[in-house]
Amino acid sequence: MSFLKEFWEFLKIRKKYWLMPIIIVLVLFGGLIVLSQGSVVAPFIYTIF
């Protein structure tokens, strides 16, 4: 959790709020790929990309 806190402080100090949506989308895609490994939903998810 300290990494997230430090990263948020970096964004606030450097005024780089535009990075937040990019990071959120990357985390969501990463979570989607991890959760779909070995599941029945995997073939449908891979057709999206």
All heavy atoms as atom14 arrays in JSON, in Angstrom:
{
  "sequence": "MSFLKEFWEFLKIRKKYWLMPIIIVLVLFGGLIVLSQGSVVAPFIYTIF",
  "atom14_mask": [
    [1, 1, 1, 1, 1, 1, 1, 1, 0, 0, 0, 0, 0, 0],
    [1, 1, 1, 1, 1, 1, 0, 0, 0, 0, 0, 0, 0, 0],
    [1, 1, 1, 1, 1, 1, 1, 1, 1, 1, 1, 0, 0, 0],
    [1, 1, 1, 1, 1, 1, 1, 1, 0, 0, 0, 0, 0, 0],
    [1, 1, 1, 1, 1, 1, 1, 1, 1, 0, 0, 0, 0, 0],
    [1, 1, 1, 1, 1, 1, 1, 1, 1, 0, 0, 0, 0, 0],
    [1, 1, 1, 1, 1, 1, 1, 1, 1, 1, 1, 0, 0, 0],
    [1, 1, 1, 1, 1, 1, 1, 1, 1, 1, 1, 1, 1, 1],
    [1, 1, 1, 1, 1, 1, 1, 1, 1, 0, 0, 0, 0, 0],
    [1, 1, 1, 1, 1, 1, 1, 1, 1, 1, 1, 0, 0, 0],
    [1, 1, 1, 1, 1, 1, 1, 1, 0, 0, 0, 0, 0, 0],
    [1, 1, 1, 1, 1, 1, 1, 1, 1, 0, 0, 0, 0, 0],
    [1, 1, 1, 1, 1, 1, 1, 1, 0, 0, 0, 0, 0, 0],
    [1, 1, 1, 1, 1, 1, 1, 1, 1, 1, 1, 0, 0, 0],
    [1, 1, 1, 1, 1, 1, 1, 1, 1, 0, 0, 0, 0, 0],
    [1, 1, 1, 1, 1, 1, 1, 1, 1, 0, 0, 0, 0, 0],
    [1, 1, 1, 1, 1, 1, 1, 1, 1, 1, 1, 1, 0, 0],
    [1, 1, 1, 1, 1, 1, 1, 1, 1, 1, 1, 1, 1, 1],
    [1, 1, 1, 1, 1, 1, 1, 1, 0, 0, 0, 0, 0, 0],
    [1, 1, 1, 1, 1, 1, 1, 1, 0, 0, 0, 0, 0, 0],
    [1, 1, 1, 1, 1, 1, 1, 0, 0, 0, 0, 0, 0, 0],
    [1, 1, 1, 1, 1, 1, 1, 1, 0, 0, 0, 0, 0, 0],
    [1, 1, 1, 1, 1, 1, 1, 1, 0, 0, 0, 0, 0, 0],
    [1, 1, 1, 1, 1, 1, 1, 1, 0, 0, 0, 0, 0, 0],
    [1, 1, 1, 1, 1, 1, 1, 0, 0, 0, 0, 0, 0, 0],
    [1, 1, 1, 1, 1, 1, 1, 1, 0, 0, 0, 0, 0, 0],
    [1, 1, 1, 1, 1, 1, 1, 0, 0, 0, 0, 0, 0, 0],
    [1, 1, 1, 1, 1, 1, 1, 1, 0, 0, 0, 0, 0, 0],
    [1, 1, 1, 1, 1, 1, 1, 1, 1, 1, 1, 0, 0, 0],
    [1, 1, 1, 1, 0, 0, 0, 0, 0, 0, 0, 0, 0, 0],
    [1, 1, 1, 1, 0, 0, 0, 0, 0, 0, 0, 0, 0, 0],
    [1, 1, 1, 1, 1, 1, 1, 1, 0, 0, 0, 0, 0, 0],
    [1, 1, 1, 1, 1, 1, 1, 1, 0, 0, 0, 0, 0, 0],
    [1, 1, 1, 1, 1, 1, 1, 0, 0, 0, 0, 0, 0, 0],
    [1, 1, 1, 1, 1, 1, 1, 1, 0, 0, 0, 0, 0, 0],
    [1, 1, 1, 1, 1, 1, 0, 0, 0, 0, 0, 0, 0, 0],
    [1, 1, 1, 1, 1, 1, 1, 1, 1, 0, 0, 0, 0, 0],
    [1, 1, 1, 1, 0, 0, 0, 0, 0, 0, 0, 0, 0, 0],
    [1, 1, 1, 1, 1, 1, 0, 0, 0, 0, 0, 0, 0, 0],
    [1, 1, 1, 1, 1, 1, 1, 0, 0, 0, 0, 0, 0, 0],
    [1, 1, 1, 1, 1, 1, 1, 0, 0, 0, 0, 0, 0, 0],
    [1, 1, 1, 1, 1, 0, 0, 0, 0, 0, 0, 0, 0, 0],
    [1, 1, 1, 1, 1, 1, 1, 0, 0, 0, 0, 0, 0, 0],
    [1, 1, 1, 1, 1, 1, 1, 1, 1, 1, 1, 0, 0, 0],
    [1, 1, 1, 1, 1, 1, 1, 1, 0, 0, 0, 0, 0, 0],
    [1, 1, 1, 1, 1, 1, 1, 1, 1, 1, 1, 1, 0, 0],
    [1, 1, 1, 1, 1, 1, 1, 0, 0, 0, 0, 0, 0, 0],
    [1, 1, 1, 1, 1, 1, 1, 1, 0, 0, 0, 0, 0, 0],
    [1, 1, 1, 1, 1, 1, 1, 1, 1, 1, 1, 0, 0, 0]
  ],
  "atom14_positions": [
    [[0.82, -1.2, 0.0], [0.0, 0.0, 0.0], [0.86, 1.26, 0.0], [0.4, 2.3, -0.42], [-0.93, 0.0, 1.21], [-2.02, -1.07, 1.13], [-2.98, -1.04, -0.37], [-4.01, 0.35, -0.1], [0.0, 0.0, 0.0], [0.0, 0.0, 0.0], [0.0, 0.0, 0.0], [0.0, 0.0, 0.0], [0.0, 0.0, 0.0], [0.0, 0.0, 0.0]],
    [[2.07, 1.14, 0.49], [2.93, 2.33, 0.5], [3.28, 2.77, -0.92], [3.45, 3.96, -1.18], [4.2, 2.07, 1.3], [4.97, 1.08, 0.68], [0.0, 0.0, 0.0], [0.0, 0.0, 0.0], [0.0, 0.0, 0.0], [0.0, 0.0, 0.0], [0.0, 0.0, 0.0], [0.0, 0.0, 0.0], [0.0, 0.0, 0.0], [0.0, 0.0, 0.0]],
    [[3.36, 1.79, -1.84], [3.63, 2.14, -3.23], [2.51, 2.99, -3.81], [2.75, 3.97, -4.5], [3.82, 0.86, -4.07], [3.88, 1.14, -5.55], [5.01, 1.71, -6.1], [2.8, 0.86, -6.36], [5.07, 1.98, -7.46], [2.84, 1.12, -7.71], [3.99, 1.69, -8.25], [0.0, 0.0, 0.0], [0.0, 0.0, 0.0], [0.0, 0.0, 0.0]],
    [[1.26, 2.6, -3.52], [0.12, 3.36, -4.03], [0.08, 4.75, -3.45], [-0.21, 5.73, -4.15], [-1.18, 2.62, -3.74], [-1.35, 1.27, -4.45], [-2.63, 0.61, -3.99], [-1.34, 1.47, -5.94], [0.0, 0.0, 0.0], [0.0, 0.0, 0.0], [0.0, 0.0, 0.0], [0.0, 0.0, 0.0], [0.0, 0.0, 0.0], [0.0, 0.0, 0.0]],
    [[0.38, 4.85, -2.16], [0.39, 6.16, -1.51], [1.49, 7.04, -2.11], [1.27, 8.22, -2.4], [0.6, 6.0, -0.01], [0.57, 7.29, 0.75], [0.79, 7.07, 2.23], [0.88, 8.41, 2.93], [1.27, 8.27, 4.32], [0.0, 0.0, 0.0], [0.0, 0.0, 0.0], [0.0, 0.0, 0.0], [0.0, 0.0, 0.0], [0.0, 0.0, 0.0]],
    [[2.66, 6.48, -2.29], [3.77, 7.23, -2.86], [3.47, 7.63, -4.31], [3.78, 8.75, -4.72], [5.03, 6.37, -2.82], [6.28, 7.1, -3.24], [7.51, 6.24, -3.08], [7.53, 5.37, -2.17], [8.46, 6.43, -3.86], [0.0, 0.0, 0.0], [0.0, 0.0, 0.0], [0.0, 0.0, 0.0], [0.0, 0.0, 0.0], [0.0, 0.0, 0.0]],
    [[2.84, 6.74, -5.06], [2.5, 7.05, -6.44], [1.46, 8.17, -6.5], [1.55, 9.08, -7.33], [1.97, 5.8, -7.14], [1.7, 6.0, -8.59], [2.74, 6.18, -9.47], [0.4, 6.01, -9.05], [2.5, 6.39, -10.82], [0.15, 6.21, -10.4], [1.2, 6.4, -11.27], [0.0, 0.0, 0.0], [0.0, 0.0, 0.0], [0.0, 0.0, 0.0]],
    [[0.48, 8.14, -5.6], [-0.53, 9.19, -5.57], [0.1, 10.54, -5.21], [-0.25, 11.57, -5.79], [-1.63, 8.82, -4.58], [-2.67, 9.89, -4.47], [-2.9, 10.68, -3.4], [-3.61, 10.28, -5.46], [-3.93, 11.55, -3.67], [-4.38, 11.32, -4.93], [-3.87, 9.85, -6.76], [-5.4, 11.95, -5.65], [-4.88, 10.49, -7.46], [-5.63, 11.5, -6.92]],
    [[1.04, 10.53, -4.26], [1.75, 11.77, -3.91], [2.53, 12.3, -5.12], [2.56, 13.51, -5.35], [2.7, 11.53, -2.74], [2.0, 11.25, -1.43], [1.18, 12.43, -0.94], [1.63, 13.59, -1.12], [0.1, 12.19, -0.38], [0.0, 0.0, 0.0], [0.0, 0.0, 0.0], [0.0, 0.0, 0.0], [0.0, 0.0, 0.0], [0.0, 0.0, 0.0]],
    [[3.15, 11.41, -5.87], [3.87, 11.81, -7.08], [2.93, 12.49, -8.07], [3.25, 13.53, -8.64], [4.54, 10.6, -7.73], [5.05, 10.86, -9.12], [6.23, 11.57, -9.3], [4.36, 10.4, -10.21], [6.7, 11.82, -10.58], [4.83, 10.64, -11.49], [6.0, 11.35, -11.67], [0.0, 0.0, 0.0], [0.0, 0.0, 0.0], [0.0, 0.0, 0.0]],
    [[1.74, 11.89, -8.28], [0.78, 12.46, -9.21], [0.3, 13.83, -8.75], [0.13, 14.75, -9.56], [-0.42, 11.53, -9.39], [-0.17, 10.22, -10.12], [-1.44, 9.4, -10.17], [0.36, 10.45, -11.5], [0.0, 0.0, 0.0], [0.0, 0.0, 0.0], [0.0, 0.0, 0.0], [0.0, 0.0, 0.0], [0.0, 0.0, 0.0], [0.0, 0.0, 0.0]],
    [[0.1, 13.98, -7.44], [-0.36, 15.27, -6.92], [0.71, 16.34, -7.04], [0.42, 17.46, -7.46], [-0.78, 15.14, -5.46], [-2.13, 14.49, -5.3], [-2.72, 14.56, -3.91], [-1.79, 14.84, -2.79], [-2.41, 14.72, -1.47], [0.0, 0.0, 0.0], [0.0, 0.0, 0.0], [0.0, 0.0, 0.0], [0.0, 0.0, 0.0], [0.0, 0.0, 0.0]],
    [[1.93, 16.0, -6.69], [3.01, 16.99, -6.7], [3.35, 17.4, -8.13], [3.52, 18.58, -8.43], [4.25, 16.44, -5.97], [3.94, 16.32, -4.48], [5.45, 17.33, -6.2], [5.0, 15.58, -3.71], [0.0, 0.0, 0.0], [0.0, 0.0, 0.0], [0.0, 0.0, 0.0], [0.0, 0.0, 0.0], [0.0, 0.0, 0.0], [0.0, 0.0, 0.0]],
    [[3.45, 16.42, -9.02], [3.86, 16.7, -10.4], [2.7, 17.12, -11.3], [2.9, 17.37, -12.48], [4.52, 15.47, -11.02], [5.7, 14.96, -10.26], [6.89, 15.81, -10.53], [8.05, 15.17, -9.91], [9.17, 15.77, -9.68], [9.33, 17.02, -10.01], [10.16, 15.13, -9.09], [0.0, 0.0, 0.0], [0.0, 0.0, 0.0], [0.0, 0.0, 0.0]],
    [[1.47, 17.16, -10.76], [0.27, 17.53, -11.52], [0.09, 16.65, -12.76], [-0.18, 17.12, -13.85], [0.35, 19.0, -11.96], [0.61, 19.97, -10.86], [-0.64, 20.21, -10.03], [-0.41, 21.4, -9.13], [-0.61, 21.13, -7.74], [0.0, 0.0, 0.0], [0.0, 0.0, 0.0], [0.0, 0.0, 0.0], [0.0, 0.0, 0.0], [0.0, 0.0, 0.0]],
    [[0.26, 15.37, -12.59], [0.12, 14.42, -13.69], [-1.16, 13.6, -13.52], [-1.16, 12.38, -13.58], [1.34, 13.49, -13.74], [2.65, 14.19, -13.85], [3.39, 13.69, -15.05], [4.76, 14.34, -15.1], [4.87, 15.33, -16.11], [0.0, 0.0, 0.0], [0.0, 0.0, 0.0], [0.0, 0.0, 0.0], [0.0, 0.0, 0.0], [0.0, 0.0, 0.0]],
    [[-2.27, 14.3, -13.36], [-3.54, 13.61, -13.17], [-4.0, 12.88, -14.43], [-4.82, 11.98, -14.35], [-4.62, 14.61, -12.74], [-4.34, 15.24, -11.41], [-4.07, 16.6, -11.31], [-4.34, 14.48, -10.26], [-3.81, 17.18, -10.09], [-4.09, 15.04, -9.03], [-3.83, 16.4, -8.95], [-3.57, 16.97, -7.74], [0.0, 0.0, 0.0], [0.0, 0.0, 0.0]],
    [[-3.48, 13.25, -15.58], [-3.88, 12.61, -16.83], [-3.39, 11.16, -16.89], [-3.88, 10.39, -17.72], [-3.35, 13.4, -18.03], [-1.88, 13.59, -18.02], [-1.19, 14.62, -17.45], [-0.9, 12.73, -18.59], [0.15, 14.45, -17.62], [0.37, 13.31, -18.32], [-0.96, 11.54, -19.29], [1.55, 12.71, -18.74], [0.22, 10.96, -19.71], [1.45, 11.55, -19.44]],
    [[-2.44, 10.78, -16.04], [-1.96, 9.4, -16.03], [-2.94, 8.43, -15.36], [-2.89, 7.24, -15.6], [-0.62, 9.31, -15.3], [0.61, 9.82, -16.04], [1.81, 9.81, -15.12], [0.87, 8.98, -17.25], [0.0, 0.0, 0.0], [0.0, 0.0, 0.0], [0.0, 0.0, 0.0], [0.0, 0.0, 0.0], [0.0, 0.0, 0.0], [0.0, 0.0, 0.0]],
    [[-3.81, 8.97, -14.51], [-4.7, 8.11, -13.73], [-5.62, 7.26, -14.6], [-5.73, 6.05, -14.37], [-5.49, 8.99, -12.76], [-5.75, 8.37, -11.46], [-4.29, 7.64, -10.75], [-5.06, 6.78, -9.44], [0.0, 0.0, 0.0], [0.0, 0.0, 0.0], [0.0, 0.0, 0.0], [0.0, 0.0, 0.0], [0.0, 0.0, 0.0], [0.0, 0.0, 0.0]],
    [[-6.3, 7.81, -15.61], [-7.17, 6.94, -16.44], [-6.39, 5.84, -17.17], [-6.89, 4.72, -17.31], [-7.8, 7.9, -17.45], [-7.67, 9.23, -16.85], [-6.46, 9.2, -15.98], [0.0, 0.0, 0.0], [0.0, 0.0, 0.0], [0.0, 0.0, 0.0], [0.0, 0.0, 0.0], [0.0, 0.0, 0.0], [0.0, 0.0, 0.0], [0.0, 0.0, 0.0]],
    [[-5.19, 6.15, -17.61], [-4.37, 5.15, -18.3], [-4.04, 4.01, -17.36], [-4.14, 2.84, -17.72], [-3.08, 5.82, -18.85], [-3.43, 6.87, -19.89], [-2.14, 4.76, -19.42], [-2.26, 7.73, -20.3], [0.0, 0.0, 0.0], [0.0, 0.0, 0.0], [0.0, 0.0, 0.0], [0.0, 0.0, 0.0], [0.0, 0.0, 0.0], [0.0, 0.0, 0.0]],
    [[-3.67, 4.33, -16.14], [-3.29, 3.31, -15.16], [-4.5, 2.47, -14.77], [-4.4, 1.25, -14.65], [-2.63, 3.97, -13.94], [-1.29, 4.56, -14.38], [-2.45, 2.99, -12.81], [-0.65, 5.45, -13.38], [0.0, 0.0, 0.0], [0.0, 0.0, 0.0], [0.0, 0.0, 0.0], [0.0, 0.0, 0.0], [0.0, 0.0, 0.0], [0.0, 0.0, 0.0]],
    [[-5.65, 3.11, -14.63], [-6.87, 2.38, -14.27], [-7.24, 1.38, -15.36], [-7.56, 0.22, -15.09], [-8.02, 3.35, -13.98], [-7.76, 4.11, -12.68], [-9.35, 2.62, -13.92], [-8.73, 5.22, -12.4], [0.0, 0.0, 0.0], [0.0, 0.0, 0.0], [0.0, 0.0, 0.0], [0.0, 0.0, 0.0], [0.0, 0.0, 0.0], [0.0, 0.0, 0.0]],
    [[-7.15, 1.8, -16.62], [-7.48, 0.91, -17.73], [-6.49, -0.26, -17.79], [-6.88, -1.41, -18.0], [-7.5, 1.69, -19.07], [-7.52, 0.76, -20.26], [-8.67, 2.64, -19.09], [0.0, 0.0, 0.0], [0.0, 0.0, 0.0], [0.0, 0.0, 0.0], [0.0, 0.0, 0.0], [0.0, 0.0, 0.0], [0.0, 0.0, 0.0], [0.0, 0.0, 0.0]],
    [[-5.2, 0.02, -17.58], [-4.21, -1.06, -17.59], [-4.46, -2.06, -16.47], [-4.34, -3.27, -16.67], [-2.8, -0.47, -17.48], [-2.27, 0.23, -18.72], [-0.92, 0.87, -18.43], [-2.17, -0.74, -19.87], [0.0, 0.0, 0.0], [0.0, 0.0, 0.0], [0.0, 0.0, 0.0], [0.0, 0.0, 0.0], [0.0, 0.0, 0.0], [0.0, 0.0, 0.0]],
    [[-4.82, -1.57, -15.3], [-5.1, -2.46, -14.16], [-6.35, -3.31, -14.45], [-6.38, -4.51, -14.16], [-5.25, -1.66, -12.86], [-5.86, -2.49, -11.75], [-3.91, -1.09, -12.43], [0.0, 0.0, 0.0], [0.0, 0.0, 0.0], [0.0, 0.0, 0.0], [0.0, 0.0, 0.0], [0.0, 0.0, 0.0], [0.0, 0.0, 0.0], [0.0, 0.0, 0.0]],
    [[-7.36, -2.69, -15.03], [-8.58, -3.45, -15.35], [-8.3, -4.53, -16.39], [-8.77, -5.67, -16.25], [-9.67, -2.5, -15.86], [-10.31, -1.62, -14.81], [-11.29, -0.65, -15.46], [-11.01, -2.44, -13.75], [0.0, 0.0, 0.0], [0.0, 0.0, 0.0], [0.0, 0.0, 0.0], [0.0, 0.0, 0.0], [0.0, 0.0, 0.0], [0.0, 0.0, 0.0]],
    [[-7.54, -4.2, -17.44], [-7.2, -5.22, -18.44], [-6.35, -6.33, -17.83], [-6.54, -7.5, -18.14], [-6.48, -4.6, -19.62], [-7.39, -3.95, -20.62], [-6.98, -2.83, -21.31], [-8.65, -4.46, -20.88], [-7.82, -2.23, -22.24], [-9.49, -3.88, -21.8], [-9.07, -2.76, -22.48], [0.0, 0.0, 0.0], [0.0, 0.0, 0.0], [0.0, 0.0, 0.0]],
    [[-5.42, -5.97, -16.98], [-4.59, -6.98, -16.32], [-5.42, -7.9, -15.45], [-5.24, -9.12, -15.45], [0.0, 0.0, 0.0], [0.0, 0.0, 0.0], [0.0, 0.0, 0.0], [0.0, 0.0, 0.0], [0.0, 0.0, 0.0], [0.0, 0.0, 0.0], [0.0, 0.0, 0.0], [0.0, 0.0, 0.0], [0.0, 0.0, 0.0], [0.0, 0.0, 0.0]],
    [[-6.34, -7.32, -14.69], [-7.22, -8.12, -13.85], [-8.12, -9.03, -14.67], [-8.37, -10.18, -14.31], [0.0, 0.0, 0.0], [0.0, 0.0, 0.0], [0.0, 0.0, 0.0], [0.0, 0.0, 0.0], [0.0, 0.0, 0.0], [0.0, 0.0, 0.0], [0.0, 0.0, 0.0], [0.0, 0.0, 0.0], [0.0, 0.0, 0.0], [0.0, 0.0, 0.0]],
    [[-8.6, -8.51, -15.8], [-9.44, -9.31, -16.68], [-8.68, -10.51, -17.23], [-9.2, -11.62, -17.27], [-9.95, -8.43, -17.82], [-10.92, -9.06, -18.81], [-12.23, -9.39, -18.11], [-11.15, -8.12, -19.96], [0.0, 0.0, 0.0], [0.0, 0.0, 0.0], [0.0, 0.0, 0.0], [0.0, 0.0, 0.0], [0.0, 0.0, 0.0], [0.0, 0.0, 0.0]],
    [[-7.46, -10.3, -17.61], [-6.64, -11.39, -18.15], [-6.33, -12.42, -17.07], [-6.41, -13.63, -17.29], [-5.36, -10.84, -18.8], [-5.72, -10.11, -20.08], [-4.36, -11.95, -19.08], [-4.58, -9.34, -20.7], [0.0, 0.0, 0.0], [0.0, 0.0, 0.0], [0.0, 0.0, 0.0], [0.0, 0.0, 0.0], [0.0, 0.0, 0.0], [0.0, 0.0, 0.0]],
    [[-6.0, -11.96, -15.86], [-5.68, -12.88, -14.77], [-6.9, -13.69, -14.37], [-6.81, -14.9, -14.16], [-5.11, -12.1, -13.56], [-5.07, -12.97, -12.32], [-3.72, -11.58, -13.88], [0.0, 0.0, 0.0], [0.0, 0.0, 0.0], [0.0, 0.0, 0.0], [0.0, 0.0, 0.0], [0.0, 0.0, 0.0], [0.0, 0.0, 0.0], [0.0, 0.0, 0.0]],
    [[-8.05, -13.03, -14.28], [-9.26, -13.74, -13.87], [-9.78, -14.69, -14.95], [-10.48, -15.66, -14.64], [-10.36, -12.74, -13.51], [-10.11, -11.94, -12.24], [-11.21, -10.91, -12.03], [-10.01, -12.85, -11.03], [0.0, 0.0, 0.0], [0.0, 0.0, 0.0], [0.0, 0.0, 0.0], [0.0, 0.0, 0.0], [0.0, 0.0, 0.0], [0.0, 0.0, 0.0]],
    [[-9.45, -14.43, -16.2], [-9.97, -15.28, -17.26], [-9.07, -16.47, -17.57], [-9.44, -17.31, -18.39], [-10.18, -14.46, -18.54], [-8.93, -14.07, -19.05], [0.0, 0.0, 0.0], [0.0, 0.0, 0.0], [0.0, 0.0, 0.0], [0.0, 0.0, 0.0], [0.0, 0.0, 0.0], [0.0, 0.0, 0.0], [0.0, 0.0, 0.0], [0.0, 0.0, 0.0]],
    [[-7.92, -16.55, -16.97], [-7.01, -17.68, -17.23], [-7.67, -18.98, -16.79], [-8.05, -19.15, -15.65], [-5.7, -17.51, -16.47], [-4.82, -16.44, -17.02], [-4.17, -16.83, -18.33], [-4.36, -17.93, -18.83], [-3.39, -15.94, -18.87], [0.0, 0.0, 0.0], [0.0, 0.0, 0.0], [0.0, 0.0, 0.0], [0.0, 0.0, 0.0], [0.0, 0.0, 0.0]],
    [[-7.82, -19.88, -17.72], [-8.35, -21.2, -17.39], [-9.84, -21.24, -17.12], [-10.33, -22.22, -16.57], [0.0, 0.0, 0.0], [0.0, 0.0, 0.0], [0.0, 0.0, 0.0], [0.0, 0.0, 0.0], [0.0, 0.0, 0.0], [0.0, 0.0, 0.0], [0.0, 0.0, 0.0], [0.0, 0.0, 0.0], [0.0, 0.0, 0.0], [0.0, 0.0, 0.0]],
    [[-10.56, -20.21, -17.48], [-11.99, -20.24, -17.24], [-12.74, -20.47, -18.54], [-12.18, -20.46, -19.63], [-12.45, -18.93, -16.59], [-12.41, -17.89, -17.53], [0.0, 0.0, 0.0], [0.0, 0.0, 0.0], [0.0, 0.0, 0.0], [0.0, 0.0, 0.0], [0.0, 0.0, 0.0], [0.0, 0.0, 0.0], [0.0, 0.0, 0.0], [0.0, 0.0, 0.0]],
    [[-14.04, -20.64, -18.42], [-14.88, -20.86, -19.59], [-15.02, -19.58, -20.41], [-15.25, -19.62, -21.61], [-16.28, -21.36, -19.13], [-17.2, -21.58, -20.3], [-16.14, -22.61, -18.3], [0.0, 0.0, 0.0], [0.0, 0.0, 0.0], [0.0, 0.0, 0.0], [0.0, 0.0, 0.0], [0.0, 0.0, 0.0], [0.0, 0.0, 0.0], [0.0, 0.0, 0.0]],
    [[-14.83, -18.45, -19.77], [-15.01, -17.15, -20.41], [-13.81, -16.78, -21.29], [-13.91, -15.9, -22.14], [-15.24, -16.07, -19.33], [-15.58, -14.73, -19.95], [-16.33, -16.5, -18.38], [0.0, 0.0, 0.0], [0.0, 0.0, 0.0], [0.0, 0.0, 0.0], [0.0, 0.0, 0.0], [0.0, 0.0, 0.0], [0.0, 0.0, 0.0], [0.0, 0.0, 0.0]],
    [[-12.68, -17.44, -21.11], [-11.44, -17.08, -21.79], [-11.58, -16.97, -23.31], [-11.1, -15.99, -23.88], [-10.33, -18.05, -21.41], [0.0, 0.0, 0.0], [0.0, 0.0, 0.0], [0.0, 0.0, 0.0], [0.0, 0.0, 0.0], [0.0, 0.0, 0.0], [0.0, 0.0, 0.0], [0.0, 0.0, 0.0], [0.0, 0.0, 0.0], [0.0, 0.0, 0.0]],
    [[-12.19, -17.92, -24.01], [-12.28, -17.77, -25.47], [-13.05, -16.53, -25.91], [-12.73, -15.91, -26.91], [-13.02, -19.03, -25.92], [-12.81, -20.01, -24.83], [-12.71, -19.21, -23.57], [0.0, 0.0, 0.0], [0.0, 0.0, 0.0], [0.0, 0.0, 0.0], [0.0, 0.0, 0.0], [0.0, 0.0, 0.0], [0.0, 0.0, 0.0], [0.0, 0.0, 0.0]],
    [[-14.05, -16.14, -25.14], [-14.83, -14.96, -25.49], [-14.04, -13.68, -25.26], [-14.18, -12.71, -26.0], [-16.14, -14.94, -24.71], [-17.01, -16.13, -25.0], [-17.19, -17.11, -24.04], [-17.61, -16.28, -26.23], [-17.96, -18.21, -24.31], [-18.39, -17.38, -26.51], [-18.57, -18.35, -25.54], [0.0, 0.0, 0.0], [0.0, 0.0, 0.0], [0.0, 0.0, 0.0]],
    [[-13.23, -13.66, -24.22], [-12.43, -12.48, -23.93], [-11.35, -12.3, -24.98], [-11.07, -11.19, -25.42], [-11.84, -12.57, -22.51], [-12.97, -12.44, -21.49], [-10.8, -11.48, -22.29], [-12.55, -12.62, -20.08], [0.0, 0.0, 0.0], [0.0, 0.0, 0.0], [0.0, 0.0, 0.0], [0.0, 0.0, 0.0], [0.0, 0.0, 0.0], [0.0, 0.0, 0.0]],
    [[-10.75, -13.37, -25.42], [-9.69, -13.27, -26.41], [-10.23, -12.83, -27.77], [-9.5, -12.25, -28.56], [-8.93, -14.59, -26.54], [-8.08, -14.87, -25.32], [-8.25, -16.03, -24.59], [-7.14, -13.95, -24.9], [-7.49, -16.28, -23.46], [-6.36, -14.19, -23.78], [-6.55, -15.35, -23.07], [-5.8, -15.57, -21.95], [0.0, 0.0, 0.0], [0.0, 0.0, 0.0]],
    [[-11.48, -13.07, -28.05], [-12.04, -12.58, -29.32], [-12.25, -11.07, -29.3], [-12.3, -10.45, -30.36], [-13.37, -13.28, -29.64], [-14.29, -13.02, -28.58], [-13.19, -14.75, -29.83], [0.0, 0.0, 0.0], [0.0, 0.0, 0.0], [0.0, 0.0, 0.0], [0.0, 0.0, 0.0], [0.0, 0.0, 0.0], [0.0, 0.0, 0.0], [0.0, 0.0, 0.0]],
    [[-12.35, -10.49, -28.12], [-12.5, -9.03, -28.02], [-11.24, -8.34, -28.52], [-11.29, -7.32, -29.19], [-12.8, -8.62, -26.57], [-14.17, -9.12, -26.15], [-12.72, -7.11, -26.41], [-14.48, -8.91, -24.69], [0.0, 0.0, 0.0], [0.0, 0.0, 0.0], [0.0, 0.0, 0.0], [0.0, 0.0, 0.0], [0.0, 0.0, 0.0], [0.0, 0.0, 0.0]],
    [[-10.09, -8.9, -28.2], [-8.83, -8.28, -28.56], [-8.37, -8.81, -29.9], [-7.43, -8.44, -30.46], [-7.77, -8.54, -27.49], [-8.17, -7.99, -26.16], [-8.55, -8.82, -25.13], [-8.19, -6.62, -25.94], [-8.9, -8.32, -23.9], [-8.56, -6.1, -24.74], [-8.92, -6.94, -23.71], [0.0, 0.0, 0.0], [0.0, 0.0, 0.0], [0.0, 0.0, 0.0]]
  ]
}
